[in-house]
Amino acid sequence: MKRVTPQERVRKQIEDLMTGSSGTGQDGGVAGQFMRLAMQRLIQEVLEAERTDFVGRERYERRQAGARGLRNGYEPKTLRTSGGKVPVEVPQVRDAEEPFRSEVLGLLGSRTEELERLAVEMYARGLSTRDIEDTFVAATGKRVLSRSSVSEITEVLWEEFEAFQQRDLSEFDLECLFLDGLYESLRLRAGAKEAVLCAWGILRDGRKVLLHMMLGNKEDTEAWLELLRNMVERGLVVPLSITADGAPGLIKAIERVYAKSLRIRCWAHKMRNIESKLPRDVVPQMRAEVYTVRDAATYEQGLARAQELMVEYRDIYPSAMACLGDDLEASLNHLKLPARLRQIVRTTNLLERTFEEERRRSKVIPRFFSEKSCLKLAFAVLRRASERWARVRLSPRELEQLDTLRASLGLVSRDSNVESGLSGARTRCA
């Protein structure tokens, strides 16, 4: 009877977690557990591949002349990662002329930042077996894994990526949703760019989480509808607010799926549009004037101040004032939220800053070979960045204000939110 390997046990744990048959007692919830298990499985796969290369044969394969020893079970070890402690089982070898020592484990010591970096590089390079093999060589000074072993690890990584993209979102008690996209060039489509659509959110406990990513030919209504409907069908609660830019396709998708949610127009995009319609020498002055609208104490005060500015400057800067007045209600909706949240929800800057990190990495690649490699790079960078996002500290009073606003919008309970959002998405997207 074949024994169950450590990596197979971890894979079963991941399956149980994704199907809901495993509890969520560990810190970090399902998402945190998933990331630790994914890292644990990656480490086990690398260690097992090293031992296979060392002994020169697969498990249960008959020993041939020139073999370098016999598999001899495992020894437990704990590694520390940015996501917490990760238990691993280190493969052992007996009856070998020279002792088996893991090059990767020696490289890592008691920390796994290097392995995490290597995993990101694997994603970033499109999971080419040659590139991954070269990555390990660059880190260790020698060839650690054969190309066949790298191919096996590559498949494991892609499986984990797909599972992450299909995870249940019902555990996320979402308050504020943010939507944005970036474009990347594809080598297989000369001159074409693919939109990577992203969604992240602020939860009721203040955590910021990356919720979903997908590819779309462009940021049109149908692409955004697909992303929103996918999240709803995976159990995501209807958000209290949604921050996005002024792209018509995105606005239509939000209004069709989340008609009751408070839509917030991104002020970073709006200010760029306003300033592009002003003479350069008056931009600082007018920026300060417009900020008095954005930073008003209440929605009503912001609306009154915007109307004053539009009356005062409409004859001098008509295009800029028309831009200020465009979608004004959505531009001021952030003022309906508690003061602590206003600066955060009024822009999609968090994604913008994260995208800059992704572009810094991808600019050395003129074009991606495929949609798959493009998405893997964006996911690798954005996911790692999301792990460093700071939590928002919301007081009981502020949570009470959110509940009051949610009730006023007709978003009363979590269960009714999910049910109404799902039925609305299915009906409107049919």
N, C-alpha and C positions, 0 to 999 in steps of 0.2 A: 504493500500500500504506500502510495507516494505521500510524503510529508508536505504540509502546507508551508510555503516559504514566508518569511517576514513580509515581503512586498505583496504577496497575495492576501495576507491578513489585513494589511493596511488598505489594500484595494477594497476588501469587503467592508471595512469600516467606513470608507468613503461612500460606497454604495448605500450602506445603511443610513448614513447621514443624509444623503441626497433624497432617499425615499421616505425619510421621516421616521424610520424604525429605530433610530438612535436618539438618545436624549441630548439635551443641550446644557448639561450641567457645568461645563467648563467655561472659564471666562472668555468673553468675546463672542458668544453665541455661535450660531451655525457657521457664519462666514469665517470667524476666527478659527474654529475647529477645522474647517475645510482647508484653510491655508496651512495650518500645522500638519495635517495629514498629507496634504499634497507635497510639502517639503520633506516629510518623513519618507514618503514613497520614492521621491526623487533620489534621496540619499541612499536608500536601500538598493535601488536599481543600479546606481553608480558603483556601490560597494560590491554587489553581486557580479556585475560585469567585470570588475577588476579581478575578482577571484577566478571567474571563468577563463579570462585571458591567462592568468597565472598557471592554472592546472592544465590548460590546453584542451578542455573538453566541456561539453554541456552536462547538466545534471542527468544522472542515470545513463550517460553514454559510457560504453565499455572503455576501460583504461587501455591505452595504446603505448607502445614503446616510446620512450622519451617524455612521458608524462612527468609532471613536476610535483606530484603529491596527491593527497586525497582530501576531499572536503571533510571538515570536522566540526560541523555545527556553528554556533554563534556565541558571542559574548556581548552582554548588554552594555550600552554606553549612552550617556545623555549629552546632547549638544544644546547650546544656547543660541537662539535666533532672535531676530527683532520681533517675532510673533510669539516668543515664549520658549520654554524648554521642549526639545524634540527627542524622544527616545529612539535609539537605533540599535540594531543588532549587527555587530561587526562579524563578518564571515571569518572562519578559522580554517587553517590547512595543516595537516599532519603528514609525516613521512616524506617531507621535501628536503632536498639537499640544502637549500637556503630558506630561511623563514619568510613567510608571506607577510608583508606589511603594506597596508593601504597607503598609496601615495596621496590620494585625495584627503583621507582622514588625517594624515600627517600635515598636509597643507592647512587644513582647517583648525586643527588643535581643538580647543573647546568652544570655538565660535564658528559661525557659518556664513558670515558676510561674504566670504569669497565664493562659496557655493551659490549663494543667492545671486551674486554678480554673474557667475558663469551661467546660471539658468536664464537670466535676463539676456545675456549675450546670445545664448542659443535661440531665444525667441527673436532677438533683434536681427540676427543673421539669416533668418528664414529657415532655421533648423536644417541647414545643409550639413550633411555628415562630414564633409571635408572641413568646413569652417568650425564645427563643434570640436572636431579632433584637434584642429589647430589652436582653439581656445584653451583646451586643457594643456596642450604642450606649452603655450605661452605662460600659463600660470604655474606650471610645475617644473618646467625645464626639460621634460622628457615626455614621450608618448605614454599616456596612462591607459587609454582605451583604444581598442581596435575599431575600425570603421563599422564592422558588423555590430559591435556593442553599442556604438553611438547611434546606429539606426534604431536599435531596440529602445534606447532611452528617448530618442526623438518621438517615437510613437506614443510612449507613455506620457510625455509632456503634452502632446497634442490632445490626448484623451482627457487629461486633467483640465486643459484649457476649455474644451468643449463642455465638460461637466460644470465648470465654473460659470459659463455663459448660460447654462440651462437651470441653474439652481433655483430653489423655491425662494420667493421674495416676501412671503407672508410674515416672516419673522421681523421685518423691518417696519417699525412703527413710524412711518414717514410723516413729517410735517411740511418740509419745504423741498421742492424738486427743482433741479437746474438742468437745462438742456442746451447743448451747443455742439458744433461740429468742426472738423478740420478736413483739409483736402491733401491727398498724397498722389504722386504720379505713379502710374503703372507702366512697367516696361513692355508688357504684352499689348498695351493699347497706346500707340504712339501719340503723345500729346494729351492723353486722357488723364483726368484726375478722379480719384474715388473719394467720396465723402465718408469719413468715419464719424458716425453719430454717437454721442455720448450722453449718458444721464447719470447724475449723482444727486445725493440728497442729504438733508439734515434730519436726523431722527429725533424723536421726542426726548431721548436721554442726552441729546447734544452731540452725538457722534456724527461725523461726516463720512459717508460711504459711497463708493463707486457702485452703481446699481446695474448698469447695462451698457453694452457697446455693440454696434453692428455696422455693416457696410451698406451704403446706399449709393446709387449712381449719382445722385445729387440731393440737395436738401429740399426736396419738394414735399408736398402734402402726403403723398402715398408712402414715401420713405419714413417720414416721421410717424404717420399713423401705424405703420408696421412696428416701429420701435415701441410706441406707447401701448399698443394692443398686446404686444408680447409681454410687457411688464405686468399689465393688468391680468392677463391670463395666468401668470405665474404667482398671482396673489398679492401684488403690491397694493397697499391701501391708497385711496384717493388722497392726493396731497392737499394741504391747506393753500399753499401758494406754489406758483410755477414761474421761475425766472428764465427768460429767453430773450433773444434779440428780436428785431422787427421783421424777420423774414416772413413774407406772406404765407408760404407753405407751412411753416412751423406754427404760426398763429392759427391757421385754419385747423391744423391737426389738434392743437390744444383745445380749441373751442368745441371740437366735435367729440373728443374723448373725455375731457375734464371741464365741461361747461360750467360747473359750479365753483371750481377752484379759482383762487385769486391770481390772475395773470399779472406778472410784473415785467415791465419792459426794462431791459438791461441798460443802465445809465452809461456804462463805458461805451457801448455802441452808439447810444444817442448823442453823447457829447462829441464823439468823433464826427458824426454827421452834421451837427450844428456848427462846429468849428470849421469844417470844410467849406461852409457857405459864408464865412466871415473874412474880411481883410486880415492879414496876418498881424498887423500892428494893434488891432482891437481885440484879438482873441483873449489875452489875459483878463482884460476888463470885463468882457462879456461872459467869460467862464465864471468869474466871481459872481456876476449877477445871476446866472442860471443856477449856480450852486445854492443860492438862497431859496430857490424853488425845491431843489432836491433835498435840502437839509432842513426843510420847514418842520415845525414842532408837530403839526397835525396835517392830515389830508386836506382839510378845509383851508388851512393857511397856505399850503403849497399851491392849491388851485387858485386862490385869490392872488397870490404873488405871481403866478404864471400869467394870469390874465393882465395884471398890471404891466409886466414886461412886454407882452405882445402888443398892447396898446401903445406903449412908449416907443418901441423900436420897429413897429411893423412897416413904417414908411421908409426907414433908413436901411434895415436889413430884413426885407420881407421873406426871403428864402429861409434864413435862419430861424425867424419867428414861426414860420409855417412848420418847420421841423420840430420846434419846441412844442407846438400845439398838436402835432401828430400823435395819435394814440396817447393823449395826455392822461387819461384815467389810469391806464396801465402803468404809465411812468410814475404815477404818484401812489400806487397801491402799496408800495413798501411802507408808507407812512401809517398804514393801518395796523401794522405789526408792532410788537413790543420794541422799544428803542434799542435793546441789545441786539436784535436781529436785523435792524434796518440796513446797517452798513454792509452786512454780509449778503442779504438777499437782493440788494438793488443792482448787483452786477453778476456776471458769470466769470469774474476775474480769476477765481480759483482754478477753473478749467483752463482759462487763457494762460495762466502761469505754468500750469502743468503741460499744456500743449507746447509751450516754448521749450520745455525740457525734451519733449518728444522730437521737436523739430531740430534741436541741437544735435540729437543722436542721428536722426534720419538724413540730415543735410549732407552727410558724407556718402549717402547712397543716392545716385542720380535718379534712379527709379527702382521700384520694387519689382521683383520677378512676377509676383502674383498678388491677388487680393488676400490670399492666405498669409503670406509673409508680411504684408502691410498691416493687417489686423493684429498679427502676433506682436509686432513691434509696438504698436500703439497700446495694446493691452498690457504688455510687459512694463512699459514706462509709466502708464497711468495708474496701474494697480499698485506699483511700488510707491508712487507719489501719494496715492490715497492713504497708504498706511501711515504716512507722516502728517496727515491733516489733523489740525488741532480741534479738540472738542469745544463746543459752545456750552457755556455754563448757564443754564436756564433756571431761574428761581421758581418756587411754587406759584408765586404771583404771576409771573410771566406765562407759565403753563396754563394758568387759569384764564389769562387773557387770550391765549391761543384757542382754548376750548370755547370761549364765548364767541370769538370771531368765527370759528368753525361752525358753531350752531347757527349763527346769523346767516351763513352762506348755505345752510341746508345740509352740511356735512356733519351729521350728528354722531353716529357711532361707527366704530371700526368695521363691524360686520356689514352694516348698510352701505358704507363707503365702498367696500370690495364688491358687494353685490351690484350696486348701482353702476359702478365704474365698468364692471365686466359686461353687464347687459348693454350699457351705453356704447361700449367699444364694439361689441358684436353687431349691435343694431346700426350704428352710424358708419361702421367700416364695411358693412356687407356690400 
